[in-house]
């Protein structure tokens, strides 16, 4: 799906491989210096919030790495805040355990109060309702995909993404023309 930006705290390359398999153009962004790169409108920006495995010196993995991250990376924090201010974020697989993003969300909520943009958290399951409540306290609406706490998360997400793609193709795709050649891919509103 043609998202402008995908932010991930994962250091692996699963997203890159998925975009390559779908022949969708993407631009990985690592660190603050790459934030100034000209945005290609046909490509999804993959913002690797905590770095990637090809750049081990920049990885955020330990408690010491997390401590002071937002202070050490103010441009990255500002960039992410801007996206959260100008878009309705949809969070997949985020547990609110990551201190950095949780702090950004808290600052926006503290400063903007009820004027904070609505955000969504897609949860495959929520065994006891506590995770949904944690998101609600932070101004994010949780959507629990399966009421069965023992449901296989992978299967639940596969069904969800298949249904989401089908619905997008049914409703949105007819309003857009897409050239699939990865080197010249374009998305135009019809």
TORPA-4810 file (N, C-alpha, C, O; in nm, 3 decimals):
<nodes>
NODE_1_0.085_-0.118_0.000_0.000_0.000_0.000_0.089_0.123_0.000_0.196_0.121_0.060_X
NODE_2_0.047_0.228_-0.064_0.134_0.344_-0.084_0.140_0.440_0.036_0.093_0.553_0.026_X
NODE_3_0.195_0.395_0.146_0.216_0.483_0.260_0.328_0.581_0.227_0.422_0.545_0.156_X
NODE_4_0.319_0.704_0.277_0.428_0.801_0.261_0.551_0.756_0.337_0.663_0.759_0.286_X
NODE_5_0.526_0.715_0.461_0.637_0.680_0.549_0.597_0.561_0.636_0.482_0.547_0.677_X
NODE_6_0.694_0.476_0.660_0.677_0.366_0.754_0.792_0.380_0.852_0.909_0.379_0.813_X
NODE_7_0.759_0.393_0.979_0.859_0.404_1.083_0.869_0.268_1.152_0.767_0.209_1.187_X
NODE_8_0.989_0.220_1.170_1.007_0.092_1.238_1.122_0.103_1.338_1.221_0.173_1.314_X
NODE_9_1.107_0.034_1.449_1.216_0.023_1.545_1.293_-0.106_1.524_1.391_-0.132_1.594_X
NODE_10_1.250_-0.187_1.429_1.320_-0.313_1.399_1.446_-0.287_1.318_1.447_-0.202_1.229_X
NODE_11_1.551_-0.359_1.351_1.679_-0.341_1.283_1.698_-0.441_1.169_1.800_-0.437_1.100_X
NODE_12_1.601_-0.529_1.148_1.613_-0.629_1.042_1.574_-0.569_0.907_1.553_-0.448_0.896_X
NODE_13_1.563_-0.653_0.806_1.534_-0.606_0.671_1.407_-0.667_0.613_1.393_-0.677_0.491_X
NODE_14_1.314_-0.708_0.700_1.189_-0.768_0.653_1.106_-0.671_0.570_1.049_-0.711_0.468_X
NODE_15_1.098_-0.547_0.611_1.020_-0.449_0.534_1.082_-0.426_0.397_1.012_-0.420_0.296_X
NODE_16_1.213_-0.413_0.393_1.279_-0.393_0.264_1.250_-0.510_0.170_1.218_-0.489_0.053_X
NODE_17_1.261_-0.631_0.221_1.234_-0.749_0.138_1.090_-0.752_0.090_1.063_-0.789_-0.025_X
NODE_18_0.997_-0.713_0.176_0.855_-0.711_0.137_0.832_-0.609_0.026_0.760_-0.637_-0.069_X
NODE_19_0.891_-0.490_0.038_0.876_-0.389_-0.068_0.940_-0.436_-0.198_0.885_-0.415_-0.305_X
NODE_20_1.055_-0.499_-0.189_1.122_-0.550_-0.309_1.038_-0.658_-0.377_1.026_-0.659_-0.499_X
NODE_21_0.980_-0.747_-0.299_0.895_-0.853_-0.356_0.775_-0.794_-0.428_0.731_-0.848_-0.530_X
NODE_22_0.722_-0.686_-0.377_0.605_-0.622_-0.438_0.645_-0.521_-0.547_0.559_-0.459_-0.609_X
NODE_23_0.775_-0.506_-0.567_0.827_-0.411_-0.666_0.777_-0.270_-0.637_0.744_-0.194_-0.729_X
NODE_24_0.773_-0.236_-0.509_0.733_-0.103_-0.464_0.859_-0.027_-0.427_0.941_-0.077_-0.351_X
NODE_25_0.876_0.092_-0.479_0.996_0.170_-0.445_0.993_0.217_-0.300_0.888_0.253_-0.247_X
NODE_26_1.110_0.216_-0.237_1.124_0.262_-0.099_1.261_0.326_-0.084_1.354_0.299_-0.161_X
NODE_27_1.272_0.410_0.016_1.399_0.474_0.049_1.422_0.455_0.198_1.349_0.512_0.279_X
NODE_28_1.523_0.376_0.237_1.551_0.362_0.380_1.617_0.490_0.433_1.704_0.547_0.368_X
NODE_29_1.574_0.533_0.550_1.633_0.649_0.615_1.693_0.603_0.747_1.626_0.545_0.831_X
NODE_30_1.822_0.630_0.762_1.895_0.591_0.883_1.960_0.714_0.942_2.044_0.778_0.878_X
NODE_31_1.923_0.748_1.061_1.988_0.859_1.129_1.942_0.995_1.081_1.871_1.007_0.981_X
NODE_32_1.985_1.095_1.153_1.940_1.231_1.126_1.993_1.287_0.994_1.924_1.364_0.928_X
NODE_33_2.114_1.250_0.956_2.173_1.309_0.836_2.092_1.277_0.711_2.095_1.355_0.615_X
NODE_34_2.021_1.166_0.709_1.945_1.129_0.590_1.807_1.193_0.584_1.738_1.181_0.483_X
NODE_35_1.767_1.261_0.689_1.635_1.324_0.690_1.626_1.436_0.586_1.516_1.472_0.543_X
NODE_36_1.740_1.491_0.547_1.738_1.601_0.450_1.735_1.553_0.305_1.729_1.635_0.213_X
NODE_37_1.739_1.421_0.283_1.733_1.369_0.147_1.601_1.410_0.081_1.496_1.407_0.145_X
NODE_38_1.608_1.447_-0.045_1.487_1.485_-0.117_1.390_1.367_-0.120_1.429_1.254_-0.149_X
NODE_39_1.267_1.395_-0.091_1.165_1.289_-0.089_1.121_1.258_-0.230_1.085_1.347_-0.306_X
NODE_40_1.125_1.129_-0.265_1.072_1.082_-0.392_0.924_1.052_-0.370_0.892_0.961_-0.294_X
NODE_41_0.833_1.125_-0.433_0.690_1.108_-0.404_0.638_0.968_-0.436_0.537_0.927_-0.379_X
NODE_42_0.703_0.895_-0.525_0.655_0.761_-0.561_0.706_0.655_-0.465_0.663_0.540_-0.473_X
NODE_43_0.797_0.691_-0.376_0.861_0.592_-0.288_0.815_0.610_-0.144_0.790_0.721_-0.097_X
NODE_44_0.806_0.499_-0.075_0.778_0.499_0.069_0.908_0.518_0.144_1.007_0.450_0.116_X
NODE_45_0.909_0.609_0.238_1.026_0.626_0.322_1.018_0.522_0.434_0.917_0.514_0.505_X
NODE_46_1.124_0.443_0.451_1.133_0.348_0.560_1.227_0.407_0.665_1.349_0.396_0.652_X
NODE_47_1.172_0.469_0.766_1.252_0.532_0.869_1.289_0.428_0.974_1.205_0.382_1.051_X
NODE_48_1.416_0.391_0.974_1.468_0.291_1.067_1.508_0.365_1.196_1.623_0.404_1.214_X
NODE_49_1.411_0.383_1.283_1.421_0.465_1.404_1.540_0.427_1.491_1.603_0.515_1.550_X
NODE_50_1.570_0.299_1.501_1.679_0.253_1.586_1.795_0.195_1.507_1.874_0.117_1.560_X
NODE_51_1.805_0.233_1.379_1.915_0.188_1.296_1.888_0.053_1.233_1.777_0.000_1.241_X
NODE_52_1.991_-0.003_1.170_1.977_-0.137_1.112_2.106_-0.216_1.131_2.208_-0.162_1.173_X
NODE_53_2.098_-0.343_1.099_2.209_-0.435_1.126_2.332_-0.405_1.042_2.442_-0.450_1.078_X
NODE_54_2.319_-0.332_0.933_2.435_-0.297_0.850_2.516_-0.183_0.911_2.628_-0.155_0.867_X
NODE_55_2.460_-0.117_1.011_2.527_-0.004_1.076_2.528_-0.029_1.227_2.460_0.043_1.301_X
NODE_56_2.604_-0.128_1.274_2.598_-0.168_1.415_2.636_-0.057_1.513_2.590_-0.058_1.627_X
NODE_57_2.719_0.035_1.471_2.758_0.145_1.561_2.645_0.241_1.592_2.653_0.316_1.689_X
NODE_58_2.542_0.240_1.511_2.429_0.332_1.530_2.305_0.264_1.587_2.201_0.329_1.604_X
NODE_59_2.313_0.136_1.616_2.197_0.063_1.667_2.157_0.111_1.807_2.242_0.143_1.889_X
NODE_60_2.028_0.114_1.831_1.973_0.143_1.963_1.919_0.011_2.016_1.811_-0.032_1.975_X
NODE_61_1.992_-0.052_2.105_1.954_-0.184_2.154_1.961_-0.197_2.306_1.880_-0.268_2.366_X
NODE_62_2.056_-0.129_2.369_2.076_-0.145_2.512_2.006_-0.035_2.591_1.962_0.065_2.534_X
NODE_63_1.996_-0.054_2.720_1.936_0.047_2.806_2.013_0.179_2.796_1.952_0.286_2.797_X
NODE_64_2.144_0.171_2.787_2.225_0.293_2.773_2.195_0.364_2.642_2.194_0.487_2.636_X
NODE_65_2.170_0.286_2.535_2.136_0.346_2.405_2.005_0.423_2.415_1.993_0.533_2.360_X
NODE_66_1.907_0.367_2.486_1.776_0.431_2.499_1.783_0.557_2.585_1.716_0.656_2.557_X
NODE_67_1.865_0.552_2.691_1.875_0.667_2.782_1.924_0.789_2.705_2.032_0.787_2.647_X
NODE_68_1.847_0.891_2.706_1.887_1.016_2.641_1.877_1.016_2.490_1.925_1.109_2.426_X
NODE_69_1.815_0.914_2.431_1.807_0.904_2.285_1.743_1.030_2.225_1.795_1.086_2.128_X
NODE_70_1.631_1.073_2.281_1.561_1.188_2.224_1.644_1.316_2.237_1.636_1.404_2.150_X
NODE_71_1.721_1.328_2.342_1.808_1.444_2.360_1.925_1.439_2.261_1.966_1.543_2.208_X
NODE_72_1.978_1.318_2.235_2.090_1.303_2.143_2.048_1.312_1.997_2.130_1.342_1.910_X
NODE_73_1.920_1.285_1.968_1.870_1.284_1.831_1.752_1.382_1.815_1.642_1.340_1.781_X
NODE_74_1.775_1.511_1.840_1.662_1.606_1.837_1.600_1.623_1.699_1.479_1.644_1.689_X
NODE_75_1.677_1.614_1.593_1.619_1.627_1.459_1.528_1.510_1.426_1.421_1.528_1.367_X
NODE_76_1.570_1.391_1.463_1.488_1.272_1.442_1.357_1.284_1.521_1.250_1.252_1.470_X
NODE_77_1.368_1.330_1.644_1.250_1.349_1.728_1.156_1.452_1.666_1.034_1.432_1.664_X
NODE_78_1.211_1.561_1.616_1.130_1.665_1.551_1.063_1.612_1.426_0.946_1.640_1.401_X
NODE_79_1.136_1.536_1.347_1.082_1.479_1.223_0.965_1.386_1.252_0.860_1.394_1.188_X
NODE_80_0.983_1.298_1.348_0.877_1.204_1.385_0.758_1.280_1.441_0.643_1.249_1.411_X
NODE_81_0.785_1.380_1.524_0.676_1.462_1.579_0.597_1.529_1.468_0.474_1.536_1.473_X
NODE_82_0.667_1.580_1.367_0.598_1.645_1.255_0.506_1.547_1.184_0.392_1.581_1.152_X
NODE_83_0.553_1.425_1.160_0.468_1.325_1.095_0.347_1.293_1.180_0.236_1.279_1.129_X
NODE_84_0.368_1.281_1.311_0.256_1.251_1.399_0.158_1.368_1.409_0.040_1.348_1.436_X
NODE_85_0.207_1.489_1.387_0.120_1.607_1.389_0.041_1.625_1.260_-0.067_1.684_1.261_X
NODE_86_0.094_1.574_1.151_0.032_1.601_1.021_-0.038_1.480_0.960_-0.098_1.492_0.853_X
NODE_87_-0.032_1.367_1.024_-0.094_1.244_0.975_-0.169_1.177_1.088_-0.150_1.210_1.205_X
NODE_88_-0.252_1.083_1.053_-0.312_0.998_1.155_-0.230_0.869_1.160_-0.240_0.785_1.071_X
NODE_89_-0.150_0.855_1.264_-0.063_0.737_1.269_-0.143_0.609_1.291_-0.244_0.606_1.362_X
NODE_90_-0.094_0.503_1.228_-0.148_0.369_1.248_-0.030_0.284_1.293_0.066_0.264_1.219_X
NODE_91_-0.038_0.234_1.415_0.071_0.157_1.473_0.041_0.008_1.465_-0.065_-0.038_1.509_X
NODE_92_0.134_-0.067_1.407_0.124_-0.213_1.398_0.237_-0.273_1.480_0.353_-0.235_1.463_X
NODE_93_0.204_-0.365_1.566_0.307_-0.438_1.639_0.381_-0.355_1.742_0.487_-0.394_1.788_X
NODE_94_0.326_-0.241_1.778_0.391_-0.156_1.877_0.325_-0.179_2.012_0.203_-0.170_2.023_X
NODE_95_0.406_-0.208_2.113_0.352_-0.247_2.244_0.354_-0.135_2.346_0.309_-0.154_2.459_X
NODE_96_0.404_-0.018_2.310_0.427_0.094_2.402_0.543_0.066_2.498_0.564_0.141_2.593_X
NODE_97_0.617_-0.041_2.473_0.733_-0.069_2.557_0.854_0.014_2.514_0.945_0.035_2.594_X
NODE_98_0.855_0.061_2.392_0.966_0.142_2.341_0.955_0.282_2.401_0.861_0.356_2.371_X
NODE_99_1.050_0.317_2.484_1.047_0.443_2.558_1.050_0.564_2.465_0.980_0.662_2.489_X
NODE_100_1.131_0.559_2.359_1.150_0.675_2.272_1.019_0.722_2.209_0.981_0.838_2.223_X
NODE_101_0.953_0.632_2.141_0.829_0.669_2.073_0.720_0.703_2.175_0.639_0.792_2.152_X
NODE_102_0.719_0.632_2.286_0.621_0.662_2.391_0.642_0.804_2.444_0.545_0.874_2.471_X
NODE_103_0.767_0.847_2.458_0.795_0.983_2.504_0.750_1.086_2.402_0.696_1.190_2.439_X
NODE_104_0.773_1.060_2.274_0.727_1.153_2.170_0.575_1.166_2.177_0.522_1.277_2.172_X
NODE_105_0.506_1.053_2.187_0.360_1.056_2.198_0.315_1.132_2.322_0.218_1.207_2.317_X
NODE_106_0.386_1.114_2.433_0.350_1.182_2.558_0.370_1.333_2.546_0.285_1.410_2.592_X
NODE_107_0.479_1.376_2.484_0.504_1.519_2.467_0.394_1.582_2.381_0.341_1.688_2.414_X
NODE_108_0.359_1.515_2.271_0.254_1.569_2.185_0.122_1.578_2.261_0.051_1.678_2.251_X
NODE_109_0.090_1.475_2.335_-0.035_1.474_2.412_-0.034_1.583_2.519_-0.134_1.651_2.539_X
NODE_110_0.081_1.600_2.589_0.091_1.703_2.692_0.077_1.843_2.634_0.010_1.929_2.692_X
NODE_111_0.139_1.866_2.519_0.139_2.000_2.461_0.009_2.033_2.388_-0.037_2.148_2.388_X
NODE_112_-0.051_1.932_2.325_-0.168_1.958_2.241_-0.300_1.917_2.306_-0.406_1.960_2.262_X
NODE_113_-0.293_1.836_2.409_-0.415_1.791_2.476_-0.513_1.729_2.378_-0.476_1.640_2.301_X
NODE_114_-0.636_1.775_2.381_-0.740_1.719_2.295_-0.720_1.755_2.148_-0.787_1.699_2.062_X
NODE_115_-0.630_1.845_2.118_-0.602_1.882_1.978_-0.505_1.784_1.912_-0.474_1.797_1.793_X
NODE_116_-0.456_1.686_1.988_-0.368_1.584_1.931_-0.444_1.506_1.825_-0.559_1.468_1.845_X
NODE_117_-0.380_1.481_1.713_-0.442_1.401_1.607_-0.472_1.261_1.657_-0.398_1.203_1.735_X
NODE_118_-0.584_1.211_1.609_-0.622_1.074_1.646_-0.519_0.977_1.588_-0.467_0.997_1.478_X
NODE_119_-0.491_0.875_1.662_-0.402_0.770_1.615_-0.465_0.635_1.643_-0.558_0.623_1.723_X
NODE_120_-0.414_0.536_1.579_-0.469_0.402_1.588_-0.359_0.303_1.620_-0.246_0.318_1.575_X
NODE_121_-0.393_0.201_1.697_-0.302_0.091_1.725_-0.374_-0.038_1.687_-0.480_-0.070_1.742_X
NODE_122_-0.318_-0.112_1.594_-0.375_-0.238_1.550_-0.311_-0.349_1.633_-0.191_-0.372_1.626_X
NODE_123_-0.393_-0.417_1.712_-0.346_-0.525_1.799_-0.403_-0.657_1.750_-0.524_-0.670_1.737_X
NODE_124_-0.319_-0.756_1.722_-0.373_-0.885_1.679_-0.467_-0.942_1.784_-0.576_-0.988_1.752_X
NODE_125_-0.423_-0.941_1.911_-0.505_-0.987_2.023_-0.476_-0.897_2.143_-0.375_-0.827_2.145_X
NODE_126_-0.564_-0.901_2.241_-0.543_-0.828_2.366_-0.603_-0.915_2.476_-0.722_-0.904_2.506_X
NODE_127_-0.520_-0.999_2.534_-0.568_-1.105_2.624_-0.655_-1.053_2.738_-0.758_-1.114_2.769_X
NODE_128_-0.616_-0.944_2.801_-0.690_-0.900_2.919_-0.742_-0.757_2.908_-0.796_-0.704_3.006_X
NODE_129_-0.728_-0.694_2.793_-0.776_-0.557_2.776_-0.680_-0.452_2.828_-0.705_-0.332_2.811_X
NODE_130_-0.572_-0.493_2.891_-0.478_-0.394_2.947_-0.402_-0.318_2.839_-0.376_-0.199_2.853_X
NODE_131_-0.367_-0.387_2.731_-0.292_-0.319_2.625_-0.378_-0.211_2.561_-0.330_-0.100_2.537_X
NODE_132_-0.504_-0.241_2.534_-0.595_-0.141_2.478_-0.606_-0.020_2.570_-0.608_0.094_2.524_X
NODE_133_-0.612_-0.046_2.700_-0.623_0.062_2.797_-0.497_0.149_2.799_-0.506_0.271_2.813_X
NODE_134_-0.378_0.086_2.784_-0.253_0.163_2.779_-0.254_0.258_2.660_-0.212_0.374_2.672_X
NODE_135_-0.302_0.210_2.545_-0.308_0.296_2.427_-0.409_0.408_2.447_-0.383_0.523_2.410_X
NODE_136_-0.523_0.376_2.505_-0.627_0.477_2.528_-0.575_0.589_2.618_-0.605_0.706_2.594_X
NODE_137_-0.497_0.556_2.721_-0.440_0.658_2.809_-0.348_0.752_2.733_-0.324_0.865_2.776_X
NODE_138_-0.297_0.707_2.621_-0.206_0.790_2.541_-0.275_0.851_2.419_-0.210_0.904_2.329_X
NODE_139_-0.407_0.844_2.418_-0.483_0.908_2.311_-0.489_0.829_2.182_-0.525_0.884_2.078_X
NODE_140_-0.454_0.701_2.186_-0.458_0.616_2.067_-0.573_0.517_2.079_-0.595_0.458_2.185_X
NODE_141_-0.645_0.499_1.972_-0.756_0.403_1.971_-0.702_0.266_1.930_-0.639_0.251_1.825_X
NODE_142_-0.728_0.168_2.013_-0.682_0.032_1.985_-0.791_-0.044_1.910_-0.909_-0.037_1.944_X
NODE_143_-0.750_-0.115_1.807_-0.839_-0.204_1.733_-0.784_-0.345_1.754_-0.676_-0.379_1.707_X
NODE_144_-0.862_-0.426_1.825_-0.822_-0.564_1.852_-0.881_-0.651_1.742_-1.003_-0.654_1.723_X
NODE_145_-0.796_-0.721_1.669_-0.839_-0.796_1.553_-0.905_-0.929_1.586_-0.990_-0.976_1.510_X
NODE_146_-0.868_-0.990_1.698_-0.927_-1.119_1.734_-0.952_-1.121_1.884_-0.861_-1.092_1.962_X
NODE_147_-1.073_-1.155_1.923_-1.109_-1.160_2.066_-1.048_-1.279_2.138_-1.042_-1.281_2.261_X
NODE_148_-1.003_-1.378_2.063_-0.946_-1.498_2.123_-0.800_-1.469_2.162_-0.716_-1.450_2.075_X
NODE_149_-0.771_-1.465_2.293_-0.634_-1.433_2.336_-0.531_-1.537_2.292_-0.411_-1.508_2.291_X
NODE_150_-0.577_-1.658_2.256_-0.485_-1.764_2.215_-0.467_-1.771_2.064_-0.396_-1.858_2.013_X
NODE_151_-0.531_-1.680_1.992_-0.522_-1.682_1.845_-0.377_-1.663_1.801_-0.300_-1.592_1.866_X
NODE_152_-0.342_-1.727_1.692_-0.208_-1.715_1.635_-0.193_-1.575_1.575_-0.263_-1.541_1.480_X
NODE_153_-0.103_-1.495_1.629_-0.086_-1.355_1.585_-0.052_-1.346_1.437_-0.103_-1.259_1.366_X
NODE_154_0.034_-1.436_1.390_0.073_-1.435_1.249_-0.046_-1.457_1.158_-0.062_-1.388_1.057_X
NODE_155_-0.130_-1.554_1.193_-0.249_-1.582_1.112_-0.347_-1.465_1.118_-0.406_-1.428_1.016_X
NODE_156_-0.365_-1.407_1.236_-0.457_-1.294_1.252_-0.411_-1.178_1.164_-0.492_-1.116_1.095_X
NODE_157_-0.282_-1.147_1.168_-0.229_-1.036_1.087_-0.237_-1.066_0.938_-0.267_-0.977_0.859_X
NODE_158_-0.211_-1.190_0.899_-0.219_-1.226_0.758_-0.361_-1.203_0.705_-0.379_-1.148_0.597_X
NODE_159_-0.460_-1.245_0.781_-0.600_-1.224_0.740_-0.629_-1.074_0.733_-0.692_-1.027_0.638_X
NODE_160_-0.584_-1.000_0.834_-0.609_-0.856_0.837_-0.549_-0.786_0.716_-0.618_-0.709_0.649_X
NODE_161_-0.421_-0.812_0.687_-0.356_-0.744_0.576_-0.415_-0.785_0.442_-0.422_-0.704_0.350_X
NODE_162_-0.455_-0.909_0.430_-0.520_-0.954_0.306_-0.653_-0.880_0.288_-0.683_-0.832_0.178_X
NODE_163_-0.732_-0.871_0.394_-0.859_-0.799_0.386_-0.837_-0.650_0.361_-0.911_-0.588_0.285_X
NODE_164_-0.736_-0.593_0.425_-0.706_-0.451_0.406_-0.668_-0.423_0.261_-0.715_-0.326_0.201_X
NODE_165_-0.583_-0.507_0.205_-0.542_-0.490_0.065_-0.661_-0.505_-0.029_-0.676_-0.426_-0.123_X
NODE_166_-0.744_-0.603_-0.004_-0.862_-0.624_-0.088_-0.953_-0.502_-0.083_-1.002_-0.456_-0.186_X
NODE_167_-0.976_-0.450_0.036_-1.062_-0.332_0.051_-1.000_-0.210_-0.015_-1.070_-0.132_-0.080_X
NODE_168_-0.869_-0.192_0.002_-0.801_-0.080_-0.061_-0.813_-0.090_-0.213_-0.844_0.009_-0.279_X
NODE_169_-0.790_-0.207_-0.266_-0.801_-0.225_-0.411_-0.943_-0.199_-0.459_-0.963_-0.141_-0.566_X
NODE_170_-1.042_-0.241_-0.381_-1.183_-0.224_-0.418_-1.224_-0.076_-0.415_-1.293_-0.029_-0.505_X
NODE_171_-1.181_-0.004_-0.312_-1.227_0.133_-0.294_-1.132_0.239_-0.348_-1.173_0.328_-0.422_X
NODE_172_-1.006_0.230_-0.311_-0.912_0.337_-0.342_-0.843_0.320_-0.475_-0.818_0.419_-0.544_X
NODE_173_-0.813_0.200_-0.514_-0.733_0.178_-0.634_-0.801_0.230_-0.759_-0.733_0.267_-0.855_X
NODE_174_-0.933_0.233_-0.760_-1.001_0.282_-0.881_-0.983_0.433_-0.899_-1.009_0.486_-1.007_X
NODE_175_-0.939_0.502_-0.795_-0.916_0.646_-0.802_-0.771_0.681_-0.830_-0.735_0.799_-0.836_X
NODE_176_-0.688_0.579_-0.847_-0.545_0.602_-0.865_-0.495_0.520_-0.982_-0.544_0.410_-1.009_X
NODE_177_-0.397_0.575_-1.053_-0.332_0.494_-1.155_-0.190_0.465_-1.107_-0.124_0.552_-1.051_X
NODE_178_-0.145_0.346_-1.128_-0.017_0.302_-1.076_0.062_0.236_-1.187_0.016_0.142_-1.251_X
NODE_179_0.184_0.289_-1.209_0.275_0.222_-1.300_0.366_0.138_-1.215_0.424_0.188_-1.119_X
NODE_180_0.379_0.010_-1.248_0.448_-0.082_-1.157_0.596_-0.101_-1.185_0.663_-0.173_-1.111_X
NODE_181_0.648_-0.039_-1.288_0.792_-0.047_-1.311_0.861_0.021_-1.193_0.846_0.142_-1.174_X
NODE_182_0.935_-0.054_-1.113_0.991_-0.003_-0.988_1.078_0.121_-1.009_1.084_0.206_-0.920_X
NODE_183_1.144_0.132_-1.123_1.231_0.248_-1.142_1.153_0.374_-1.177_1.204_0.484_-1.160_X
NODE_184_1.031_0.360_-1.225_0.952_0.478_-1.263_0.813_0.476_-1.201_0.721_0.541_-1.251_X
NODE_185_0.798_0.403_-1.093_0.664_0.389_-1.033_0.607_0.526_-0.999_0.676_0.613_-0.945_X
NODE_186_0.483_0.541_-1.030_0.413_0.666_-1.000_0.275_0.633_-0.947_0.213_0.534_-0.985_X
NODE_187_0.232_0.718_-0.859_0.098_0.705_-0.806_0.029_0.838_-0.832_0.074_0.943_-0.785_X
NODE_188_-0.078_0.834_-0.906_-0.149_0.958_-0.941_-0.295_0.945_-0.907_-0.359_0.844_-0.934_X
NODE_189_-0.345_1.049_-0.849_-0.486_1.052_-0.815_-0.566_1.075_-0.942_-0.536_1.165_-1.020_X
NODE_190_-0.671_0.991_-0.962_-0.753_1.001_-1.082_-0.873_1.088_-1.068_-0.949_1.104_-1.163_X
</nodes>
